[in-house]
Amino acid sequence: MEKPKKFFIKKDTTIKEYQNFINNVYGLSNDRYFSVADMLTQIERFAMRGLKGIRKNKMGEIRINLLISLSWFMSLLNQLHIDIEEEIWQRFPYLCSYCGSCPCACKEKRTKKRKKIIINNKKMPKTLEGLQIMFKKIYSPETRNLEHAGIHLAEELGEFSEAILAYQGNHKDEDFEKIALEAADLFSCFAGVFNSINTSIAESLSVMFGKNCHNCKKAPCRCSFKDIMNFNF
């Protein structure tokens, strides 16, 4: 008899390992139950709950809802076969994607055009924690408040949604490439909010996903459709 599979997220996980974890545990359920539009709705749904937590100053609600939203985001990227680690690094190679500086100097330089960025692969973070630290150095949480970080997240989520809708309407390669670019921007904003509340994404995920699905503890997830809609990723 085949032993039950066990997947978990470590504190020193890479973002690629996190994306693979979501695929191993939730990929089958998501492929059966959810379309791209369904998963986009779940990303937006839990992100908005997280933003509500910002308005009410409830750190627990911010953290749990944005972790759920982020994991739905990974599920959607898996269905679209987008390697988010690669997209993030090409967009943010330890530099602001717009002014090309670390820390970001867009306001000081009054940058009006996106600068060409030279990528130094030796600086690429090895872990998800390292990526979050990278964004903290590029976009310091000390330069803006939590509400501003939340507004930026909402803005980028809107642009990510628009990119998906444009691709579904036209099915052009350039529209698909825009999805990948907006995905990197959106992840940077998730990191921005977590940096603003001084919370490690990787450590929080390791607590939530100590064994397979955090709800049914199975891999693949065996939660019912109703349970998946309310709790899973």
C-alpha positions as CSV (number, residue, x, y, z in Angstrom):
1,M,0.0,0.0,0.0
2,E,1.4,3.4,-1.0
3,K,2.2,5.6,1.9
4,P,0.3,9.0,2.1
5,K,2.3,11.8,0.6
6,K,3.5,14.6,2.8
7,F,4.4,18.1,1.6
8,F,5.3,21.0,3.7
9,I,6.8,24.5,3.5
10,K,10.1,25.2,5.4
11,K,11.1,28.6,6.8
12,D,13.9,28.7,4.3
13,T,11.7,27.8,1.3
14,T,12.3,29.3,-2.1
15,I,9.4,30.9,-3.9
16,K,9.8,28.1,-6.5
17,E,9.3,25.5,-3.8
18,Y,6.3,27.4,-2.5
19,Q,4.8,27.5,-6.0
20,N,5.5,23.7,-6.4
21,F,3.9,23.0,-3.0
22,I,0.7,24.7,-4.0
23,N,0.7,22.7,-7.3
24,N,1.3,19.3,-5.5
25,V,-1.3,19.9,-2.8
26,Y,-4.0,22.0,-4.6
27,G,-3.3,21.6,-8.3
28,L,-5.7,18.7,-8.9
29,S,-8.5,20.3,-7.0
30,N,-8.1,23.6,-8.7
31,D,-7.9,22.1,-12.1
32,R,-11.2,20.2,-11.5
33,Y,-13.1,23.0,-9.8
34,F,-11.8,26.4,-10.9
35,S,-11.3,28.3,-14.1
36,V,-8.8,31.2,-14.4
37,A,-11.6,33.6,-13.8
38,D,-12.7,31.6,-10.6
39,M,-9.2,31.8,-9.2
40,L,-8.8,35.4,-10.0
41,T,-12.0,36.0,-8.0
42,Q,-10.5,34.2,-5.1
43,I,-7.3,36.2,-5.2
44,E,-9.4,39.4,-5.2
45,R,-11.8,38.2,-2.6
46,F,-9.2,37.4,0.1
47,A,-7.0,40.4,-0.8
48,M,-10.0,42.7,-0.2
49,R,-10.5,40.9,3.2
50,G,-6.9,41.7,3.9
51,L,-7.4,45.4,3.0
52,K,-10.4,45.4,5.3
53,G,-8.0,44.3,8.1
54,I,-5.8,47.3,7.3
55,R,-8.8,49.6,7.7
56,K,-9.7,48.0,11.0
57,N,-6.1,47.7,12.2
58,K,-6.4,44.0,12.7
59,M,-3.0,42.4,12.0
60,G,-4.3,38.8,12.2
61,E,-6.9,39.4,9.5
62,I,-4.3,41.1,7.2
63,R,-1.9,38.2,7.6
64,I,-4.2,35.3,7.1
65,N,-6.3,36.7,4.3
66,L,-3.2,37.9,2.3
67,L,-1.6,34.5,2.8
68,I,-4.7,32.9,1.3
69,S,-4.8,35.4,-1.5
70,L,-1.2,34.8,-2.3
71,S,-1.6,31.1,-2.4
72,W,-4.6,31.4,-4.8
73,F,-2.2,33.7,-6.8
74,M,0.3,30.8,-7.0
75,S,-2.4,28.4,-8.1
76,L,-3.4,30.7,-10.9
77,L,0.2,31.1,-12.0
78,N,0.6,27.3,-12.0
79,Q,-2.4,27.0,-14.3
80,L,-0.9,29.6,-16.6
81,H,2.6,28.0,-16.4
82,I,4.2,31.2,-15.2
83,D,7.5,30.8,-13.2
84,I,7.1,33.7,-10.8
85,E,10.6,33.5,-9.4
86,E,12.0,34.2,-12.9
87,E,9.5,36.9,-13.6
88,I,10.3,38.7,-10.3
89,W,14.0,38.6,-10.8
90,Q,13.8,39.9,-14.4
91,R,11.6,42.7,-13.2
92,F,13.3,43.5,-9.9
93,P,17.0,42.4,-10.0
94,Y,17.6,44.0,-6.6
95,L,16.6,47.3,-8.2
96,C,13.4,49.4,-8.6
97,S,11.8,48.3,-11.8
98,Y,11.3,52.0,-12.8
99,C,14.2,54.1,-11.7
100,G,16.7,51.3,-11.5
101,S,18.0,52.2,-8.0
102,C,18.1,50.5,-4.6
103,P,16.6,52.0,-2.6
104,C,14.0,53.4,-5.0
105,A,14.7,57.0,-5.9
106,C,11.8,57.7,-8.2
107,K,10.6,60.7,-6.1
108,E,14.0,62.2,-5.9
109,K,14.9,61.6,-9.5
110,R,11.4,62.4,-10.7
111,T,11.8,59.5,-13.1
112,K,9.4,59.8,-16.1
113,K,10.6,56.9,-18.2
114,R,11.4,53.4,-17.2
115,K,15.2,52.9,-17.2
116,K,17.0,50.0,-18.7
117,I,18.2,47.8,-15.9
118,I,21.4,45.7,-15.9
119,I,20.9,42.4,-14.1
120,N,23.5,41.0,-11.8
121,N,22.5,37.4,-11.2
122,K,25.0,37.1,-8.3
123,K,22.7,39.3,-6.2
124,M,19.7,37.0,-6.8
125,P,18.1,36.0,-3.4
126,K,18.2,32.3,-2.7
127,T,15.0,32.1,-0.6
128,L,11.5,33.5,-0.3
129,E,12.7,35.3,2.8
130,G,15.5,36.8,0.8
131,L,13.1,38.1,-1.8
132,Q,11.0,39.8,0.9
133,I,14.2,41.4,2.3
134,M,15.1,42.5,-1.2
135,F,11.8,44.3,-1.6
136,K,12.3,45.8,1.9
137,K,15.6,47.3,0.8
138,I,14.2,48.6,-2.6
139,Y,10.9,49.9,-1.2
140,S,11.5,50.7,2.5
141,P,8.4,50.4,4.6
142,E,9.7,53.4,6.5
143,T,8.9,55.7,3.5
144,R,5.2,54.9,3.5
145,N,2.5,53.9,5.9
146,L,0.5,50.6,5.9
147,E,-2.5,52.2,4.2
148,H,-0.4,53.4,1.3
149,A,1.0,49.9,0.9
150,G,-2.5,48.5,0.9
151,I,-3.6,50.9,-1.8
152,H,-0.7,50.0,-3.9
153,L,-1.6,46.3,-3.6
154,A,-5.2,47.1,-4.7
155,E,-3.9,49.1,-7.6
156,E,-1.5,46.3,-8.9
157,L,-4.2,43.7,-8.3
158,G,-6.5,45.7,-10.6
159,E,-3.7,45.9,-13.3
160,F,-3.1,42.1,-13.0
161,S,-6.8,41.5,-13.4
162,E,-6.9,43.7,-16.5
163,A,-4.0,41.9,-18.0
164,I,-5.8,38.6,-17.6
165,L,-9.0,39.9,-19.1
166,A,-7.2,41.4,-22.0
167,Y,-5.5,38.0,-22.7
168,Q,-8.7,36.1,-22.4
169,G,-10.3,38.5,-24.9
170,N,-7.5,38.5,-27.5
171,H,-5.3,35.5,-26.9
172,K,-2.2,37.4,-28.0
173,D,1.3,36.5,-26.9
174,E,2.0,40.1,-25.9
175,D,-1.0,40.1,-23.7
176,F,0.2,36.9,-22.0
177,E,3.6,38.5,-21.4
178,K,1.9,41.4,-19.7
179,I,0.3,39.0,-17.3
180,A,3.7,37.8,-16.3
181,L,5.0,41.4,-15.8
182,E,2.0,42.3,-13.7
183,A,2.3,39.2,-11.7
184,A,5.8,40.3,-10.6
185,D,4.5,43.7,-9.7
186,L,1.7,42.2,-7.7
187,F,4.0,40.0,-5.7
188,S,6.1,43.0,-4.9
189,C,3.1,44.6,-3.4
190,F,2.2,41.5,-1.3
191,A,5.8,41.7,0.0
192,G,5.3,45.4,0.6
193,V,2.3,44.9,2.9
194,F,4.0,42.1,4.8
195,N,7.0,44.3,5.3
196,S,4.8,47.1,6.6
197,I,3.4,44.8,9.2
198,N,6.8,43.3,10.0
199,T,5.7,39.8,9.2
200,S,7.8,37.1,7.4
201,I,5.8,35.5,4.5
202,A,8.0,32.3,4.6
203,E,7.7,31.8,8.3
204,S,4.0,32.3,8.3
205,L,3.6,29.9,5.4
206,S,5.7,27.3,7.3
207,V,3.3,27.5,10.2
208,M,0.2,27.3,8.0
209,F,1.5,24.5,5.8
210,G,3.3,22.2,8.2
211,K,1.6,19.2,6.6
212,N,-0.1,19.2,3.2
213,C,-3.4,21.1,3.0
214,H,-3.8,23.2,6.2
215,N,-7.4,22.1,6.5
216,C,-7.8,18.4,5.5
217,K,-4.0,17.6,5.9
218,K,-4.1,15.6,2.6
219,A,-2.1,15.7,-0.6
220,P,-3.7,16.1,-3.0
221,C,-6.2,18.2,-1.0
222,R,-9.5,16.3,-0.4
223,C,-11.6,19.2,0.9
224,S,-15.1,19.5,-0.5
225,F,-15.9,22.2,-3.1
226,K,-17.6,24.2,-0.4
227,D,-14.6,23.9,1.9
228,I,-12.2,24.9,-0.9
229,M,-14.2,28.0,-1.6
230,N,-14.0,29.1,2.0
231,F,-10.6,27.9,3.3
232,N,-8.2,26.5,0.7
233,F,-5.9,27.7,-1.9
